[in-house]
Every structure is written in C-alpha cells, then in structure tokens.
Amino acid sequence: MQDWSAEDSSFSDDAYDSDYSDQEFMHPADMADHLENLSLEKQVSTLSSMPKEEAAEALAELDGNVAVDVLENLDTDVAAQIIAEMSPDDAADVLDELDEDHRDALLEKLTREDSDELRSLLNFDPDSAGGAMNTELILLECNQTVDEAIAHIRSEMAEKESPYYGYVVDSHDVLVGVLSLRDLMLARPGTIVGDAAAGQSVISVTYDTDRREVASLLSHYNFMAMPVVDNDGHIMGVITYDDIMDIMHEEASADMLGMVGADPEESVDTPWKESVRKRLPWLFVNMFNSALSASVVYMFEGSIAEMAVLAVLMPMVANQAGNTGQQALAVMIRQLATDRFDQKKAWMAVVREGKIGIVTGLVMAFTAFVGAWMFTGVAAIGAVMGGALMCDMLLGAVSGGSIPLIFRALGRDPAHASSIFLTTITDGAGFFIFLGLASLFLL
C-alpha cells in the first residue's frame, strides 16, 4: 500500500487546490461525484487539500469501495482528521470496511472520547439498528422548561446531525417522550418538557432490531428519525431517514443481485477475479439445474423426432411460465424486504399468486391454442400447447411466490439465487408437461 499525503505527493498541491477551487459544488454529494471520476492519486490529493469538514462530508457520500481505497492511501494523520469530522454513524460505516490493523491505526489517532464512541459502534452488527444509528442526538430532561429546551437545542445544533426531534429522558436516561421542534416552538412558555411529553406512547427500536424492520417502521409511521434503545429503555442513538433511504437502496440492490446468484456486495469496482470467484459456484448450480431440464427433453427424444414442431413450440411454454414466475417472485421478495410479513399472510399471498396464475394462464392458454392451431393446422396441437401453458404458468406463479418463503424458513436470504431455482422448475416442468401431453394425445 502506498500513502499519498499532501506533503509527499509527486503531483503539485497547487494543481489540486486549483482543480478543487475552480469547481462549484452545491452539495457534498456533487463533490463526491466529482471525486469518483478522478484517479485514486487525485482523489487522495484533493481530499488532503480540502478543509477537513468538507472532506468529511464528501467522504461520507463516496461509494463504499472508493471511500475505503481513499482512506487506505491517505496519510494516517490526515485520514484521522477527516474521520474525526464525520458523524459517528458515517465514520463507523467506513471504518468497518477497513482491515483491522489500518482501522486501529486510525482510531489511535483520534481523541479518547471519539475513539471509544466509534469502537462501541463497530461492535454492533452492521445489519442491526445499533450498526446504523447515530449517537449525536439532543436529549431533553423532564424537568426543563420548553424555553430552556429551545436554548439547549440552539447551543447543541451546530454539533448535531439534523436535530429533527428532542428526546425526553428521565434522570436515568430512559426514553420517556419525543418532541419535535414544532412541538417545542408551539408550546406555551414555561411549559415543563415532561408535561409536554406526558401520555405519549413512545415508538422506538432496540439496538439488535434488523435494519430492514427499522426501515419498515420508519416508513410506516412517516417519522424523520427513529430512536434506538437498549433492553431497559435507555436511549442509545437515533436512525435518521437519510440513513434509512441508503439502507433501502442497498437492500434493493442486494436483492436484485442475489436473485440471479451474484454477490450482494458486488459492484463495478469489485476486482474482477473476486467476482469470478463469487459467481462461479452459482453458475455451476445453474448448469446442474439446466442439465436436469435437458434430461427431461432427452426422455422424449423419440416424440420430438416424430413431430419436429414440438421442438419449435416447447420453449414458448417454459419461457411464458418463467416470466409468470419471475413476476410473482419479484412481488414476494419486495414484500418481504419492505414489510413485516406474518406466516399466515405470507402463504395467503401464495394463494393470491395461484389465482393470478390461473386467470392469466387461461387467457394465454386460449391465445396459444388459437395461435398453434393456425400455425400447424392441427387443433390437437393447439390444445396440447394451451393445456401445457396453463399448467406451467400456474406452477410458475405458485413457485415464484413460494421459493422466497421456503428460503426464509430455512434461514437463508429469500432473494439469494431464487431466480435460478425458479427457472429450473418452470423449464423442467414445462418441458415434461408439454412433451408428456404431446406423447399421450398426438403420437
């Protein structure tokens, strides 16, 4: 690993200062987009020359792999200064991706307070509420007046990230209420904070709650932030809506990749050799499944030889059923990702997909019957085509709805390689049903 610090870079700092100062960026995300289009050397030198607070904001917006590469190549002192300016949740996310030795080296450069706070966050499961929470929040004491609370918020606001709410705690830091800034501004002067929050049913999550459930709750209640507590109700941090948006985007991307057997963490920045290593096992699985489908076709080799038109029509059955299954699969995975889904409701959803499969299957079966009859001039071929299509589309719909639930029951990611197994079912069954009916009624 090579360090390119502001002092020892072979490139001119003035050049990078000029490059940075000539650009007008309305938001740190714009600066991050600009940095991602630069070489690693320029990224390092540009961040080194920026004001540390602005560099911290830009680093937080960078793609995870890019941020890690930059941190690994920054001078350790400069990197530590940037980390110190980041919000704790963003800093923990970036540090969690570094190797342990490099992470410890950076943490040792921070103040004892910042280092302890980040080490505490890094101990949480990154997929839990604790791993996504921000510890910078505004606490209000029950015995404060609203005037004192507003003055306290004003003094703390510069150091906190988006203080949407004030969290009312008792003398033991147990969360007893939540007041929005609007609530405080509209309260009568002299009102006691504890009285303003009295009677509330506080909605919070524990630190070990899965982040998908946190996203679902935040979306359901339309909150701007969700407090995180321990098992005794002591407030630990808060998850804001912008973090939840990132989580939902990551989960959606992971589901999309997982459905086809790609690694959920893979991106265009992943080294190609690592991508090969991660994809090959699922490609072997897919080849094995394809061999099963091919063996079904081989069983009916004689039927195909006698009536060559079967080979022309056969892929249509499997393809249509596969598409039907993919629709059901996508709906079910989306539902599992965004909603708490009890077992009864989940299996009723499968029944719903079955009903959809029957109706759409009947419509497409009639269309296929007419089309095959007109194409071949033989009504019986149209009837076999329609019957096989109806059966396989129903199977595809039920399979697409069931596979994610079966995976979840087995403790696996419902999206992981679901598409591969669905294709095996619809192809194998489609070939068997179509060729089996053809052998019975046409030959």
Summary of the structure (lengths in Angstrom):
residues: 443
radius of gyration: 29.1
end to end distance: 69.9
largest distance: 93.0
contacts: 1446
relative contact order: 0.07
helix: 67%
strand: 8%
